[in-house]
Amino acid sequence: MPLISLVINLDSRPTKNQETGLFSGTSNLDYFTEGVRNKQLYFKDFDIETIVFIDKHLEIPERELSYLFETCDTVIIRKHTNEPLFNDSNYIQALSMARGVYICHCDQDTVLFTSSPEHIQKQLDLLEQYDYISYPSMYSPTPVVDNSFDHWWASTRYFLCKKETIDITELRSMMSDYDKCYEKYPANRKCFWTEHWLGLLAKYRGKGVLYPPMQTENYVVFSWGRYEDYLWRRLNNYSYEEVLKWLETHQLTLPNNDVYA
């Protein structure tokens, strides 16, 4: 079975259990333990390596660090700075560590559940047609309704791709020289973030990004809009049917994908 590199970006900001808008999602030390376990459980029927890249704001407790070193293949810690494109540099560095045939990238607050591994395999099979498969959207095959874009981004919240799709050298070049980037890859709207550079390269490769339809009977992918301490541990021990039942009565935990995609 081909190796999947599960790449997770973590950060140790102060606890914040309510998202408040773009670039201001939730954060909690649970994401270092049960959040990582959640993503590993999603791929439990596949051969995976787990790579975590930590954007260190506050000191990381020994318990969480020990968990990561015990359960992950690669753990990278970088002290946070306010330098331009700090986050994008982290994303690209984390992706460059992948050894798998496939890569799945997730932000720390992304939640994954599936009823069967066959639904993940179907997404992997779609990579013959698309460069990236991103999170399910009610607007499939796009993430939002926004005609100001002529291509879609590969959301770092969640995307699947083949490792060969990601050109690390080209990404670093695009990040270092905006003018050269958009001279080589013209776009009607210029966004200076990793997910947009990935989408731009996919556009010019001709395959693009797919946001598959919502299929809650098969899988759910979302990011926390509101979180409660220890909640992830409870859900990780639920059956898929129990997860769906819980979600039906806790819709406020989900963010508005139309705003925060």
C-alpha positions as CSV (number, residue, x, y, z in Angstrom):
1,M,0.0,0.0,0.0
2,P,1.5,3.4,-1.0
3,L,2.7,5.5,1.9
4,I,0.6,8.6,2.8
5,S,2.4,11.5,4.5
6,L,0.1,13.1,7.1
7,V,1.3,16.6,7.6
8,I,-0.2,18.6,10.5
9,N,0.6,22.2,11.4
10,L,0.2,23.0,15.1
11,D,0.7,26.1,17.1
12,S,0.9,26.8,20.8
13,R,-1.0,30.0,21.0
14,P,-3.0,30.6,24.2
15,T,-6.2,28.6,24.5
16,K,-9.0,30.1,22.4
17,N,-12.1,28.0,22.1
18,Q,-14.1,30.3,19.9
19,E,-13.1,31.2,16.4
20,T,-13.7,34.9,15.5
21,G,-13.0,35.1,11.7
22,L,-10.4,34.7,9.0
23,F,-6.9,33.7,10.5
24,S,-8.4,33.6,14.0
25,G,-9.4,30.0,14.5
26,T,-9.5,28.0,17.7
27,S,-6.5,26.8,19.6
28,N,-6.2,24.3,22.4
29,L,-3.5,21.9,23.7
30,D,-6.0,19.0,23.0
31,Y,-5.0,19.6,19.4
32,F,-1.5,18.3,20.1
33,T,-2.8,15.0,21.4
34,E,-6.4,14.0,20.5
35,G,-6.4,16.3,17.5
36,V,-3.3,14.4,16.1
37,R,-4.8,11.1,17.1
38,N,-8.1,12.0,15.3
39,K,-6.2,12.4,12.0
40,Q,-4.2,9.3,12.4
41,L,-7.4,7.3,13.1
42,Y,-8.9,8.7,9.9
43,F,-6.1,7.0,8.0
44,K,-5.8,3.9,10.3
45,D,-6.3,1.5,7.4
46,F,-3.5,3.0,5.3
47,D,0.3,3.1,5.6
48,I,1.1,6.5,7.0
49,E,3.9,8.6,8.4
50,T,2.9,11.6,10.6
51,I,4.8,14.9,10.4
52,V,3.9,17.7,12.8
53,F,5.3,21.2,12.5
54,I,4.8,23.4,15.6
55,D,4.7,27.2,15.5
56,K,5.8,27.8,19.0
57,H,4.2,30.8,20.8
58,L,4.0,29.6,24.4
59,E,6.1,26.9,26.0
60,I,4.7,23.4,25.1
61,P,4.1,21.2,28.2
62,E,6.1,18.0,28.5
63,R,3.0,15.9,28.3
64,E,2.0,17.1,24.9
65,L,5.6,17.0,23.6
66,S,6.1,13.4,24.9
67,Y,2.9,12.4,23.1
68,L,4.0,13.8,19.8
69,F,7.5,12.3,20.0
70,E,5.9,8.9,20.9
71,T,3.3,8.9,18.1
72,C,4.7,10.9,15.3
73,D,7.6,10.2,12.8
74,T,8.8,13.8,12.5
75,V,8.4,16.6,15.0
76,I,9.6,20.1,14.1
77,I,9.5,23.0,16.5
78,R,10.1,26.6,15.3
79,K,9.9,29.6,17.6
80,H,7.3,32.1,16.4
81,T,8.3,35.4,14.9
82,N,6.5,38.2,13.2
83,E,8.6,38.1,10.0
84,P,6.6,38.3,6.7
85,L,5.4,34.9,5.4
86,F,6.4,33.1,8.6
87,N,3.4,30.7,8.4
88,D,3.9,30.1,4.7
89,S,7.6,29.2,5.3
90,N,6.4,26.7,7.9
91,Y,3.9,25.1,5.6
92,I,6.4,24.7,2.8
93,Q,9.1,23.3,5.2
94,A,6.6,20.8,6.6
95,L,5.5,19.6,3.1
96,S,9.2,19.2,2.1
97,M,9.6,16.6,4.8
98,A,7.1,14.2,3.3
99,R,8.3,10.9,2.0
100,G,5.0,9.4,0.9
101,V,3.5,8.8,-2.5
102,Y,0.6,10.9,-1.3
103,I,0.4,13.9,1.1
104,C,-2.5,14.9,3.3
105,H,-2.1,18.3,4.9
106,C,-4.3,19.4,7.8
107,D,-4.4,22.5,10.0
108,Q,-4.5,21.7,13.7
109,D,-8.2,22.4,14.2
110,T,-9.4,20.3,11.3
111,V,-11.6,17.3,12.3
112,L,-11.8,14.1,10.2
113,F,-14.1,11.2,10.5
114,T,-15.1,8.5,8.0
115,S,-17.4,5.5,8.0
116,S,-15.1,3.4,5.8
117,P,-11.6,3.7,4.3
118,E,-13.1,3.2,0.8
119,H,-14.2,6.8,0.9
120,I,-10.6,8.0,1.4
121,Q,-9.5,5.7,-1.4
122,K,-12.0,7.3,-3.7
123,Q,-10.5,10.7,-3.0
124,L,-7.0,9.3,-3.7
125,D,-8.3,7.9,-7.0
126,L,-9.6,11.3,-8.0
127,L,-6.0,12.6,-7.9
128,E,-5.7,11.1,-11.4
129,Q,-8.1,13.9,-12.5
130,Y,-7.2,16.7,-10.1
131,D,-4.0,18.0,-8.5
132,Y,-5.7,18.6,-5.1
133,I,-8.8,17.2,-3.3
134,S,-9.7,19.7,-0.6
135,Y,-12.4,19.6,2.2
136,P,-16.1,18.9,1.3
137,S,-18.1,21.9,0.4
138,M,-21.8,22.7,0.0
139,Y,-20.6,24.7,-3.1
140,S,-18.8,21.7,-4.8
141,P,-16.8,21.7,-6.9
142,T,-15.8,25.1,-5.6
143,P,-15.2,26.1,-2.0
144,V,-17.3,29.3,-2.1
145,V,-19.4,31.4,-4.4
146,D,-16.9,34.1,-5.4
147,N,-16.5,35.0,-9.1
148,S,-13.6,37.3,-8.4
149,F,-11.3,34.2,-8.6
150,D,-10.5,32.4,-11.9
151,H,-9.0,29.4,-10.0
152,W,-9.4,27.8,-6.6
153,W,-6.9,27.4,-3.8
154,A,-5.8,24.2,-2.2
155,S,-7.0,24.9,1.4
156,T,-4.4,24.1,4.0
157,R,-7.3,23.3,6.3
158,Y,-7.4,20.0,4.4
159,F,-6.0,18.8,1.1
160,L,-4.9,15.5,-0.5
161,C,-2.4,15.4,-3.4
162,K,0.4,13.3,-4.9
163,K,3.8,14.2,-3.5
164,E,5.0,14.7,-7.1
165,T,2.5,17.5,-7.5
166,I,4.2,19.8,-5.0
167,D,7.2,21.6,-6.4
168,I,9.0,22.9,-3.3
169,T,11.6,24.8,-5.3
170,E,8.9,26.6,-7.3
171,L,6.9,27.4,-4.2
172,R,9.9,29.0,-2.5
173,S,10.6,31.0,-5.6
174,M,7.0,32.2,-5.8
175,M,7.2,33.2,-2.1
176,S,10.5,35.1,-2.5
177,D,9.5,37.2,-5.6
178,Y,5.9,38.2,-6.0
179,D,6.4,40.1,-9.2
180,K,8.2,37.2,-10.9
181,C,5.6,34.8,-9.6
182,Y,2.6,36.6,-11.2
183,E,4.5,37.4,-14.4
184,K,5.1,33.7,-14.8
185,Y,1.6,32.6,-13.5
186,P,-0.8,35.4,-14.3
187,A,-3.9,35.6,-12.1
188,N,-6.9,37.9,-12.0
189,R,-6.6,38.1,-8.2
190,K,-3.2,38.0,-6.4
191,C,-3.2,36.3,-3.0
192,F,0.2,35.8,-1.2
193,W,-0.5,32.6,0.7
194,T,0.7,29.0,0.2
195,E,-2.8,27.6,-0.5
196,H,-3.2,30.2,-3.3
197,W,0.2,29.4,-4.8
198,L,-0.6,25.7,-4.8
199,G,-3.9,26.5,-6.6
200,L,-2.2,28.7,-9.1
201,L,0.3,26.0,-10.0
202,A,-2.6,23.5,-10.3
203,K,-4.3,25.9,-12.7
204,Y,-1.3,26.0,-15.0
205,R,-0.8,22.3,-14.7
206,G,-4.3,22.1,-16.1
207,K,-5.8,19.8,-13.4
208,G,-6.9,22.2,-10.7
209,V,-8.5,21.7,-7.2
210,L,-11.7,19.8,-6.4
211,Y,-13.9,20.4,-3.4
212,P,-16.0,17.3,-3.3
213,P,-19.7,17.4,-2.2
214,M,-20.8,17.1,1.4
215,Q,-21.3,13.3,2.0
216,T,-22.0,13.0,5.7
217,E,-23.2,9.5,5.3
218,N,-19.6,8.7,4.3
219,Y,-17.3,11.2,5.9
220,V,-17.1,14.6,7.6
221,V,-14.3,17.2,7.4
222,F,-14.7,20.5,9.2
223,S,-12.8,22.9,11.5
224,W,-13.9,23.8,15.0
225,G,-16.0,27.0,15.2
226,R,-16.4,26.4,19.0
227,Y,-14.4,23.9,21.1
228,E,-14.7,22.5,24.6
229,D,-11.8,21.0,26.5
230,Y,-11.5,17.2,26.1
231,L,-14.2,17.1,23.5
232,W,-12.0,15.6,20.9
233,R,-11.1,12.7,23.2
234,R,-14.8,11.8,23.5
235,L,-15.5,12.0,19.8
236,N,-12.4,9.9,18.9
237,N,-13.9,7.0,20.9
238,Y,-17.4,7.3,19.3
239,S,-18.6,5.2,16.4
240,Y,-19.2,7.0,13.1
241,E,-22.9,6.9,13.7
242,E,-22.5,8.4,17.2
243,V,-20.3,11.2,15.7
244,L,-23.0,12.1,13.2
245,K,-25.7,12.0,15.9
246,W,-23.6,14.4,18.1
247,L,-23.0,16.7,15.1
248,E,-26.7,17.0,14.4
249,T,-27.3,18.6,17.8
250,H,-24.1,20.7,17.9
251,Q,-24.0,22.6,14.6
252,L,-22.6,25.7,16.3
253,T,-19.3,23.9,16.7
254,L,-18.8,24.2,12.9
255,P,-17.5,27.4,11.3
256,N,-19.2,29.0,8.4
257,N,-17.3,27.6,5.4
258,D,-18.5,30.4,3.2
259,V,-16.7,32.9,5.3
260,Y,-13.7,31.0,6.7
261,A,-12.7,28.8,3.8
